Amino acid sequence: MQQQQQRKKEKSGGGGIWSAFVNYMGLDGGQLDSRNVIQINSKYEIGPDDFEPTWIPLNADKSYPVSGVVLSLWDNLSGPRVEQVWYDSQIPRELLLQSATFTLNGEMLDMGEGDSEEKLDRVEHKFLMLPQYFSACILFCAYFNGQLTKFSLSCIFSTGVVDRMFCMLNIVMDRLRFLAGIYKEVSSQSSEAAMTALELALPPMLANFSALATVRLDPPMFSSSLLAAATSLPNEVQTFFSTVLTSHLQTGSTVVIGPNAQRVEAWVVSLAPFLLEDQRRLARAQVLKGIQNFVPDLCLQGLQTQPGEKLDDEQILFSLTPTTLVDLHSLSVKQTHPYHEF
């Protein structure tokens, strides 16, 4: 994603929503200035660009399973309105606009009761089937230009990857809640600051989705696992394996790190038979080099690392389940807190 790319508004030139709004309000040319802008008061004015979304293309150098990410809001003047779109060039823009309309119309967050804090805590989920696309959405309340209003943040996937996305749908919704939380927190400062914070948090989420969408764990080869030679292993290795297996069954997510890729792979293959079918779809047999290739939502993975390399707390915190860390450097086993308590 080109974060530094200059945002570019598509001009409506007096047509579309802006033209309909001007006609509805009964405004003649004398009430519009030379920029086609209505002056509300000395501090606030409305122009055609206020009704047009910002379009930012996703990074063409990366392959994302996400076809588009749409931030929409409820505007008291125009109704459901798209504020910003991160999009793939293949997806029709009309579908992105439809996503905002379908999401914010009908079943919406109740803005009529409760104080600001109560409204900010309200979150709803919604799923939409569009022509050739599937949309996972989260509805929340945040500030826009100092006023509390409804927002929708949507991830749009093509139907070709829907089957894959369904097995990680809880992860998708958790990340959308995380992004919504960032936007809500910063929106009280300014809408521009909230959008900047959202743009910084979006690329890691998309990269995580890409890693999850491409992993696959083939049926394990018993002959290449430690189980094949369990009776001939030294007692200390058997004890260590028992500790590793116990922790893996307790947490449901394990990462193995060590200096030798083949040795790490042997441990990954040895734990693979103890994964459930759904967990196998979120496991990686290939051992990658470097701690930066850690994917927090994988149920099983191996990394070739140097002594002293450690996982960052921020990486671990994203995991929905407790995680077992098997360190073959020191032959130690560690667990994160249970029940996602961080």
ChimeraX attribute file (.defattr): number of C-alpha atoms within 10 A of each C-alpha:
attribute: neighborCount
match mode: 1-to-1
recipient: residues
	/A:1	20
	/A:2	12
	/A:3	15
	/A:4	7
	/A:5	9
	/A:6	8
	/A:7	11
	/A:8	10
	/A:9	15
	/A:10	13
	/A:11	13
	/A:12	16
	/A:13	11
	/A:14	16
	/A:15	12
	/A:16	12
	/A:17	15
	/A:18	21
	/A:19	13
	/A:20	13
	/A:21	17
	/A:22	18
	/A:23	11
	/A:24	9
	/A:25	8
	/A:26	9
	/A:27	12
	/A:28	9
	/A:29	10
	/A:30	8
	/A:31	13
	/A:32	15
	/A:33	11
	/A:34	9
	/A:35	8
	/A:36	16
	/A:37	16
	/A:38	19
	/A:39	14
	/A:40	9
	/A:41	7
	/A:42	6
	/A:43	6
	/A:44	8
	/A:45	11
	/A:46	14
	/A:47	17
	/A:48	22
	/A:49	17
	/A:50	16
	/A:51	22
	/A:52	19
	/A:53	20
	/A:54	17
	/A:55	18
	/A:56	22
	/A:57	15
	/A:58	23
	/A:59	15
	/A:60	11
	/A:61	7
	/A:62	11
	/A:63	14
	/A:64	19
	/A:65	23
	/A:66	23
	/A:67	22
	/A:68	25
	/A:69	24
	/A:70	23
	/A:71	25
	/A:72	26
	/A:73	25
	/A:74	23
	/A:75	15
	/A:76	9
	/A:77	9
	/A:78	12
	/A:79	12
	/A:80	23
	/A:81	25
	/A:82	26
	/A:83	21
	/A:84	20
	/A:85	22
	/A:86	22
	/A:87	22
	/A:88	19
	/A:89	13
	/A:90	8
	/A:91	16
	/A:92	11
	/A:93	14
	/A:94	8
	/A:95	16
	/A:96	26
	/A:97	18
	/A:98	14
	/A:99	28
	/A:100	24
	/A:101	19
	/A:102	15
	/A:103	26
	/A:104	21
	/A:105	11
	/A:106	8
	/A:107	10
	/A:108	17
	/A:109	17
	/A:110	11
	/A:111	16
	/A:112	7
	/A:113	8
	/A:114	10
	/A:115	9
	/A:116	13
	/A:117	9
	/A:118	11
	/A:119	20
	/A:120	20
	/A:121	12
	/A:122	13
	/A:123	17
	/A:124	14
	/A:125	16
	/A:126	17
	/A:127	16
	/A:128	15
	/A:129	14
	/A:130	17
	/A:131	9
	/A:132	12
	/A:133	18
	/A:134	23
	/A:135	25
	/A:136	22
	/A:137	26
	/A:138	22
	/A:139	24
	/A:140	25
	/A:141	28
	/A:142	26
	/A:143	22
	/A:144	21
	/A:145	12
	/A:146	12
	/A:147	9
	/A:148	18
	/A:149	19
	/A:150	22
	/A:151	31
	/A:152	30
	/A:153	27
	/A:154	28
	/A:155	24
	/A:156	27
	/A:157	23
	/A:158	19
	/A:159	16
	/A:160	12
	/A:161	14
	/A:162	18
	/A:163	10
	/A:164	16
	/A:165	22
	/A:166	11
	/A:167	16
	/A:168	18
	/A:169	14
	/A:170	12
	/A:171	19
	/A:172	20
	/A:173	18
	/A:174	15
	/A:175	19
	/A:176	23
	/A:177	20
	/A:178	16
	/A:179	20
	/A:180	23
	/A:181	19
	/A:182	16
	/A:183	25
	/A:184	23
	/A:185	15
	/A:186	19
	/A:187	22
	/A:188	17
	/A:189	14
	/A:190	13
	/A:191	18
	/A:192	13
	/A:193	14
	/A:194	21
	/A:195	17
	/A:196	13
	/A:197	17
	/A:198	20
	/A:199	18
	/A:200	12
	/A:201	15
	/A:202	17
	/A:203	16
	/A:204	12
	/A:205	15
	/A:206	22
	/A:207	18
	/A:208	20
	/A:209	21
	/A:210	16
	/A:211	19
	/A:212	24
	/A:213	19
	/A:214	12
	/A:215	17
	/A:216	14
	/A:217	17
	/A:218	13
	/A:219	11
	/A:220	15
	/A:221	13
	/A:222	14
	/A:223	11
	/A:224	14
	/A:225	20
	/A:226	21
	/A:227	18
	/A:228	13
	/A:229	11
	/A:230	13
	/A:231	10
	/A:232	11
	/A:233	13
	/A:234	10
	/A:235	11
	/A:236	9
	/A:237	14
	/A:238	16
	/A:239	12
	/A:240	16
	/A:241	21
	/A:242	12
	/A:243	14
	/A:244	24
	/A:245	16
	/A:246	12
	/A:247	21
	/A:248	25
	/A:249	14
	/A:250	14
	/A:251	18
	/A:252	18
	/A:253	26
	/A:254	29
	/A:255	22
	/A:256	23
	/A:257	32
	/A:258	23
	/A:259	16
	/A:260	16
	/A:261	17
	/A:262	12
	/A:263	19
	/A:264	27
	/A:265	24
	/A:266	18
	/A:267	23
	/A:268	27
	/A:269	27
	/A:270	21
	/A:271	22
	/A:272	25
	/A:273	15
	/A:274	14
	/A:275	18
	/A:276	11
	/A:277	9
	/A:278	11
	/A:279	17
	/A:280	21
	/A:281	22
	/A:282	24
	/A:283	25
	/A:284	24
	/A:285	21
	/A:286	16
	/A:287	20
	/A:288	19
	/A:289	18
	/A:290	15
	/A:291	17
	/A:292	14
	/A:293	15
	/A:294	20
	/A:295	22
	/A:296	22
	/A:297	24
	/A:298	25
	/A:299	26
	/A:300	28
	/A:301	31
	/A:302	30
	/A:303	24
	/A:304	23
	/A:305	23
	/A:306	15
	/A:307	13
	/A:308	7
	/A:309	13
	/A:310	13
	/A:311	13
	/A:312	11
	/A:313	10
	/A:314	9
	/A:315	13
	/A:316	18
	/A:317	17
	/A:318	17
	/A:319	19
	/A:320	17
	/A:321	22
	/A:322	22
	/A:323	28
	/A:324	26
	/A:325	20
	/A:326	26
	/A:327	20
	/A:328	19
	/A:329	14
	/A:330	9
	/A:331	12
	/A:332	12
	/A:333	17
	/A:334	13
	/A:335	16
	/A:336	18
	/A:337	14
	/A:338	12
	/A:339	10
	/A:340	13
	/A:341	10
	/A:342	10
